[in-house]
Amino acid sequence: MKYDLFDLLNVAIITDTPFVLVEGKDDSQIYYRIAKEINKKIEIYPVNTIEEFSSGCDSVVKAILKLQPKFEERPENINRLLGIIDRDVRPYRELGELEIDYTLLKGLFILRYYSIETYFATKRNAGKIIEKLTYLPAEMIDNELLQFIEADFISFNSILYFISLEALKNACSRDYVTILGYEDDSIRDANRITYLYSQIELKKSDLELFAIQKGLSIDDLKKICKGKWYLYHYVNKLNEKIKTLQTHCKNNHIKQCKSCEVQHYEDCFYKYKAGYQPIGLYNDIFEYVDTEECDDIIQKFNQLI
């Protein structure tokens, strides 16, 4: 038996424990971690555990729409619950004749990026990955080193941007003949990326015009790139760069560790701990909540009582 939406609201009022509706079970663990980081007691429910609803963004919107009369009836109810949805592509689509402007719904919070995964691709979390993959203590991980290991991913952003524009145009234009869509997760494969980008380059001028029409630039990459794509390639590029740090330390291309300073190169602090794969790092990075990056989510959580 599923939960009743209005019963959950009543429980939240009685117990002084607000609740949050999310798109699916994968999101639950992430939002619980964010709440724990700020010591906020919140109950989180995937929307498909509620009667009448399946998983996904549209169901969260419909659930919050159903609760609008409760917000009119008692304004304080707005502080008892929250529905969270990914940004996705809705801001770039024209509203259909029967569609609701979901941005006007009380109690609905829309992430500032395409999806939640992007919030975890940060320098702070990169530092945590360096600690995990090497013998370097946190005290030796400075901004200069973080910039060094992020450099390859930043160079890759242009490719990711045009791939995302292609997917976005496909999502916005019904008759568009596309090379890929947001449902394509095969772009984790390097050979697949190379092939796709070689095809997309032929469309580059058209995609640049599309970006202008939508008011987009590469600075908006996090808004249009599928979060799973963005985060996977972030950790993959970090992983590859971290593998090279021992050599860079030995050759004094980066700040040398104490072992290499005295030419004990075999004991380099940057030595890579073998056995890590990008998909494992992708899962592990969710353990680290960057409170600065998640400030919009935290602000909404702190408004709940």
C-alpha positions, 0 to 999 in steps of 0.5 A: 500500500502506498502513502496518502499525500494528505496523510503525509502532510498531516503527519508533518504537521503533527510531528513537526517533521517536514517532508520532501518529494523527489523524482525517484529512489536514487534522489532520496539518498542524495537529499538525505545526505544533504539534509544530514550535512546541515543537521536537518531532520526531513523525511524524503519520499520518492513520488512513486511511493505516493498513491496515484503517482509514478516516478519522475518530474511530472509526477512531482509537479502533479503532486505539488499541484494537488497540494495547492489548495492546502497552501491556500487553506493554511499558508503555514503548510508551505513550510511543511513540505517541498517538491524538488525537480531537476531543471531538465529542458523545460525552461527551453521548451514552449508551453503547450496549450494545456501545460501548466507554468510549473514555476508558479506553483507554491512548494515546488523547487527547481534545481539550478542545474540540469540535474542533481548530479552536477552539484557534486562536480566541484573542486572541494569534492575533487580534493576528496577524490585526490585524498582517496586515490593518492597518499596526499594529505588534505593539507597539501591539496591547494587551489593550484593543484585542484586547478591542475587536475581540473584542466583536462575536464575544462578543456573537454567542456567545449565538446560536452557543450555541443553534445548537450546542445544537440540533445537539447535541440532534439528535446525542443524540436519535434521534427529535428533529425538528431544524432543523440538525445538525453536518453543516450548514456553511451557517451561515457565511451571515449570512442563513442564521444569521438564519433558523435562529436565528429558528426556534431561538428558538421552541425556546429554553425546551426547549433551555435545559432540555436544557442543564440536563440535560446540565450545560451553560451558555454557558461550555461553548460551545467544547465543543459548538460545531463547531470549523469554525463557531466559528473561521469566525465568530470570524475573520469578526467580527474581519475586520468589526471590523478594517475599522472601526478606522481610523474609530475611531482618527480619532474617538479611540474607541481609542488613536490611532496616531501619524499620527492623533495629528497629524491625518494621517488618510490615513496611519492605522496601522489602515487596512485592507488590502483584499482579505481574505475570511473563508475566507482568514483562516480558513485563514491563522490555522492558521499561528499556534500559541497555545502557551498555548491548546494546552497540553493537546496540547503536554503530551501531545506532551512525554510522547512519547519 
